[in-house]
Amino acid sequence: GEMLVDAYNSPFRNDYMNSLAVLGVDGTLENRMKRSPVNGKGRFKTGTLRNVRGLAGYLQAANGETYVVSILHNDPKARSAARSAHDDLVEWVYWGPRNNFASAD
């Protein structure tokens, strides 16, 4: 995450950001989250290895802030489970923490 923050704050930010795929618009993310409010709001790099899926980059949240998002999913079922987990995390960051979890009390 720190490397992503450093890259975002560097004098080369515009060139770097333009090298990343736009969520729901182009590159490896062209077909992701098209019907979500996050469509067009993130720039990410995806990565795949056997049983591993990754997503790292930046998301402009609903509050206007830009956040670093980085997730690595290492699982034999990663192909199906990771995409859903990544998308859920991106939406969670977009909307911000909400107290919508059932209480354990």
N, C-alpha and C positions, 0 to 999 in steps of 0.2 A: 503494500500500500504506500509506503513512504516514497518509493521510486515514482509511483504515479503522481503523488503530490509534487515531488520535485520537478517532474516533467511538465506538469500543469503550470508551475510557477516559473518555468524557464523562459528565456527570450525566444525559444523555438516552439513555443506552445502552439501557435497557429498551424505551422507545418506538421507538427506531431499530431494534433487533433484531426487535421484533414486526412491523415493516413489511416485513421480508424473507421471502421464500418459504422454507419448510422443505423440505429435500431429501427427496424421495420421499413428501411428505405433502400439500403444497398449492401453490397458485399455479402458476407456470410450471415448477416442478420436481416437480409431483405425480406424474408418471409416470417420473421418473428414478431409477435405482439402487434400485428397490424391493427387490430380492433381495440387496442388498449390505449388509455390516455398517455402512456409512455412512448407511443409511436413517434419517432423523430426526436425524442428527448435525450437519447443516450448515444455515446460513441464508445465502442468496445472492440476489443480483440478477443476472438474465440480461439480455443486451442483444443486439440484432441490427440490422445494417445490411446493405446489399447486399454480399455476399461477406465479411462480418465477423460473428463471434460472440464474445460476451464472457461471462464469469462472474466475479463478485467477491463476496466475503463471508467467512464465518467457518466453521471446521470444528472440532468437538471430536474430537480424535484418540483412538486407542485408549489412549494413555498418560494421557488425561484433560486434556491441555493444549488450549487453544483457539488455533488458528492462522489467520492471514489468508491467504486464497487469492485470487489474481487472475490471470486468463489472458485474453488477447486473441488471437484466431485470425483472421488476415487472409489469405484464400485464395479463389479462385473456386470451389473445391469445399468451402468452409467448412461448408456445411449438413451434409454427411455426415461429414466428417473432424473437425470441431470438437467435436461432441458426444462422440465417442469419446475424443478427446484430453483434453477437460475431465474426463470421468469417470475416465480413467486417472490424471490429476494428482490429483484429489480422493482416490482410493484410495491413491495413493502417499503423500500427506501424512497420511492417516489412519493408515496402518501405520507411517510413519516410514521414514527411510532404512535400507535393508537391503543388505547386501553380497551381492546375488544376481545380479550381472552377471558374465558370462564374462570371464576375465582375457585381456588382450591379449598376455600373455607366452607 
